[in-house]
Amino acid sequence: MTVTLKHIVIWKLKEYAEGADKATNAVKLKALLDSCATVVPGIIKFEAVIAQTGLEASYDVLLNAEFASLAVLEAYQNHPTHIAIKPFVGAVREARQCFDYQS
């Protein structure tokens, strides 16, 4: 049985930041996350989604990713494409939660 590392991150966005409203920033954040989906070998699953309008959600954007190993997750986290999106994420987020586990 192969053990993989699941990486789930959720962001609550500010109502207004970086000259745009929450909905606009959610779309931009999703696009930036999507640009990271294939930056390193060993990414098994990489799904960035925006909370559905009209349904209950306490957070706005979710990343559901799966990596072949901890080394792959670390390579992803240190990749220049991922590092480059961090200033935007930091500017628009109100809160962030992360949950990593092996399966």
C-alpha positions as protocol buffer text, in pm:
chain_id: "A"
residue {
  index: 1
  type: MET
  ca { x: 0 y: 0 z: 0 }
}
residue {
  index: 2
  type: THR
  ca { x: 133 y: 342 z: -97 }
}
residue {
  index: 3
  type: VAL
  ca { x: 116 y: 614 z: 168 }
}
residue {
  index: 4
  type: THR
  ca { x: 44 y: 963 z: 43 }
}
residue {
  index: 5
  type: LEU
  ca { x: 29 y: 1299 z: 214 }
}
residue {
  index: 6
  type: LYS
  ca { x: -298 y: 1493 z: 203 }
}
residue {
  index: 7
  type: HIS
  ca { x: -274 y: 1872 z: 229 }
}
residue {
  index: 8
  type: ILE
  ca { x: -592 y: 2071 z: 287 }
}
residue {
  index: 9
  type: VAL
  ca { x: -584 y: 2448 z: 324 }
}
residue {
  index: 10
  type: ILE
  ca { x: -878 y: 2687 z: 358 }
}
residue {
  index: 11
  type: TRP
  ca { x: -877 y: 3064 z: 345 }
}
residue {
  index: 12
  type: LYS
  ca { x: -1126 y: 3321 z: 468 }
}
residue {
  index: 13
  type: LEU
  ca { x: -1079 y: 3634 z: 261 }
}
residue {
  index: 14
  type: LYS
  ca { x: -1112 y: 3998 z: 360 }
}
residue {
  index: 15
  type: GLU
  ca { x: -1420 y: 4177 z: 229 }
}
residue {
  index: 16
  type: TYR
  ca { x: -1194 y: 4416 z: 37 }
}
residue {
  index: 17
  type: ALA
  ca { x: -818 y: 4399 z: -25 }
}
residue {
  index: 18
  type: GLU
  ca { x: -564 y: 4475 z: -297 }
}
residue {
  index: 19
  type: GLY
  ca { x: -815 y: 4704 z: -469 }
}
residue {
  index: 20
  type: ALA
  ca { x: -1080 y: 4434 z: -516 }
}
residue {
  index: 21
  type: ASP
  ca { x: -1373 y: 4273 z: -339 }
}
residue {
  index: 22
  type: LYS
  ca { x: -1376 y: 3926 z: -186 }
}
residue {
  index: 23
  type: ALA
  ca { x: -1534 y: 3756 z: -488 }
}
residue {
  index: 24
  type: THR
  ca { x: -1276 y: 3900 z: -728 }
}
residue {
  index: 25
  type: ASN
  ca { x: -990 y: 3805 z: -499 }
}
residue {
  index: 26
  type: ALA
  ca { x: -1128 y: 3452 z: -460 }
}
residue {
  index: 27
  type: VAL
  ca { x: -1118 y: 3406 z: -838 }
}
residue {
  index: 28
  type: LYS
  ca { x: -764 y: 3544 z: -853 }
}
residue {
  index: 29
  type: LEU
  ca { x: -649 y: 3323 z: -564 }
}
residue {
  index: 30
  type: LYS
  ca { x: -795 y: 3015 z: -733 }
}
residue {
  index: 31
  type: ALA
  ca { x: -613 y: 3102 z: -1057 }
}
residue {
  index: 32
  type: LEU
  ca { x: -285 y: 3152 z: -872 }
}
residue {
  index: 33
  type: LEU
  ca { x: -327 y: 2820 z: -692 }
}
residue {
  index: 34
  type: ASP
  ca { x: -414 y: 2647 z: -1020 }
}
residue {
  index: 35
  type: SER
  ca { x: -83 y: 2775 z: -1161 }
}
residue {
  index: 36
  type: CYS
  ca { x: 92 y: 2564 z: -896 }
}
residue {
  index: 37
  type: ALA
  ca { x: -84 y: 2237 z: -981 }
}
residue {
  index: 38
  type: THR
  ca { x: 202 y: 2084 z: -1179 }
}
residue {
  index: 39
  type: VAL
  ca { x: 512 y: 2265 z: -1053 }
}
residue {
  index: 40
  type: VAL
  ca { x: 679 y: 1951 z: -915 }
}
residue {
  index: 41
  type: PRO
  ca { x: 658 y: 1582 z: -999 }
}
residue {
  index: 42
  type: GLY
  ca { x: 468 y: 1376 z: -743 }
}
residue {
  index: 43
  type: ILE
  ca { x: 159 y: 1594 z: -709 }
}
residue {
  index: 44
  type: ILE
  ca { x: -119 y: 1337 z: -726 }
}
residue {
  index: 45
  type: LYS
  ca { x: -420 y: 1565 z: -679 }
}
residue {
  index: 46
  type: PHE
  ca { x: -447 y: 1943 z: -676 }
}
residue {
  index: 47
  type: GLU
  ca { x: -791 y: 2099 z: -659 }
}
residue {
  index: 48
  type: ALA
  ca { x: -853 y: 2465 z: -575 }
}
residue {
  index: 49
  type: VAL
  ca { x: -1218 y: 2563 z: -535 }
}
residue {
  index: 50
  type: ILE
  ca { x: -1426 y: 2864 z: -437 }
}
residue {
  index: 51
  type: ALA
  ca { x: -1715 y: 2825 z: -193 }
}
residue {
  index: 52
  type: GLN
  ca { x: -2049 y: 2796 z: -367 }
}
residue {
  index: 53
  type: THR
  ca { x: -2257 y: 3112 z: -348 }
}
residue {
  index: 54
  type: GLY
  ca { x: -2585 y: 3054 z: -166 }
}
residue {
  index: 55
  type: LEU
  ca { x: -2460 y: 2759 z: 37 }
}
residue {
  index: 56
  type: GLU
  ca { x: -2328 y: 2773 z: 390 }
}
residue {
  index: 57
  type: ALA
  ca { x: -1951 y: 2820 z: 407 }
}
residue {
  index: 58
  type: SER
  ca { x: -1740 y: 2985 z: 675 }
}
residue {
  index: 59
  type: TYR
  ca { x: -1434 y: 3002 z: 447 }
}
residue {
  index: 60
  type: ASP
  ca { x: -1401 y: 3118 z: 88 }
}
residue {
  index: 61
  type: VAL
  ca { x: -1131 y: 2918 z: -94 }
}
residue {
  index: 62
  type: LEU
  ca { x: -1013 y: 2561 z: -40 }
}
residue {
  index: 63
  type: LEU
  ca { x: -710 y: 2371 z: -164 }
}
residue {
  index: 64
  type: ASN
  ca { x: -740 y: 1992 z: -156 }
}
residue {
  index: 65
  type: ALA
  ca { x: -407 y: 1841 z: -260 }
}
residue {
  index: 66
  type: GLU
  ca { x: -235 y: 1506 z: -240 }
}
residue {
  index: 67
  type: PHE
  ca { x: 139 y: 1451 z: -262 }
}
residue {
  index: 68
  type: ALA
  ca { x: 337 y: 1132 z: -312 }
}
residue {
  index: 69
  type: SER
  ca { x: 552 y: 1212 z: -7 }
}
residue {
  index: 70
  type: LEU
  ca { x: 653 y: 1476 z: 244 }
}
residue {
  index: 71
  type: ALA
  ca { x: 950 y: 1555 z: 20 }
}
residue {
  index: 72
  type: VAL
  ca { x: 712 y: 1638 z: -268 }
}
residue {
  index: 73
  type: LEU
  ca { x: 505 y: 1866 z: -41 }
}
residue {
  index: 74
  type: GLU
  ca { x: 823 y: 2041 z: 71 }
}
residue {
  index: 75
  type: ALA
  ca { x: 938 y: 2081 z: -290 }
}
residue {
  index: 76
  type: TYR
  ca { x: 599 y: 2231 z: -376 }
}
residue {
  index: 77
  type: GLN
  ca { x: 610 y: 2470 z: -80 }
}
residue {
  index: 78
  type: ASN
  ca { x: 959 y: 2588 z: -177 }
}
residue {
  index: 79
  type: HIS
  ca { x: 896 y: 2615 z: -551 }
}
residue {
  index: 80
  type: PRO
  ca { x: 933 y: 2972 z: -689 }
}
residue {
  index: 81
  type: THR
  ca { x: 582 y: 2967 z: -840 }
}
residue {
  index: 82
  type: HIS
  ca { x: 431 y: 2886 z: -499 }
}
residue {
  index: 83
  type: ILE
  ca { x: 650 y: 3136 z: -317 }
}
residue {
  index: 84
  type: ALA
  ca { x: 551 y: 3407 z: -566 }
}
residue {
  index: 85
  type: ILE
  ca { x: 180 y: 3385 z: -477 }
}
residue {
  index: 86
  type: LYS
  ca { x: 236 y: 3423 z: -102 }
}
residue {
  index: 87
  type: PRO
  ca { x: 237 y: 3806 z: -92 }
}
residue {
  index: 88
  type: PHE
  ca { x: -105 y: 3820 z: -259 }
}
residue {
  index: 89
  type: VAL
  ca { x: -243 y: 3548 z: -33 }
}
residue {
  index: 90
  type: GLY
  ca { x: -112 y: 3726 z: 274 }
}
residue {
  index: 91
  type: ALA
  ca { x: -267 y: 4054 z: 164 }
}
residue {
  index: 92
  type: VAL
  ca { x: -617 y: 3918 z: 94 }
}
residue {
  index: 93
  type: ARG
  ca { x: -662 y: 3658 z: 365 }
}
residue {
  index: 94
  type: GLU
  ca { x: -837 y: 3720 z: 692 }
}
residue {
  index: 95
  type: ALA
  ca { x: -770 y: 3369 z: 822 }
}
residue {
  index: 96
  type: ARG
  ca { x: -608 y: 3043 z: 711 }
}
residue {
  index: 97
  type: GLN
  ca { x: -638 y: 2685 z: 831 }
}
residue {
  index: 98
  type: CYS
  ca { x: -424 y: 2391 z: 723 }
}
residue {
  index: 99
  type: PHE
  ca { x: -462 y: 2018 z: 783 }
}
residue {
  index: 100
  type: ASP
  ca { x: -202 y: 1764 z: 670 }
}
residue {
  index: 101
  type: TYR
  ca { x: -228 y: 1388 z: 717 }
}
residue {
  index: 102
  type: GLN
  ca { x: -107 y: 1060 z: 572 }
}
residue {
  index: 103
  type: SER
  ca { x: -339 y: 812 z: 411 }
}
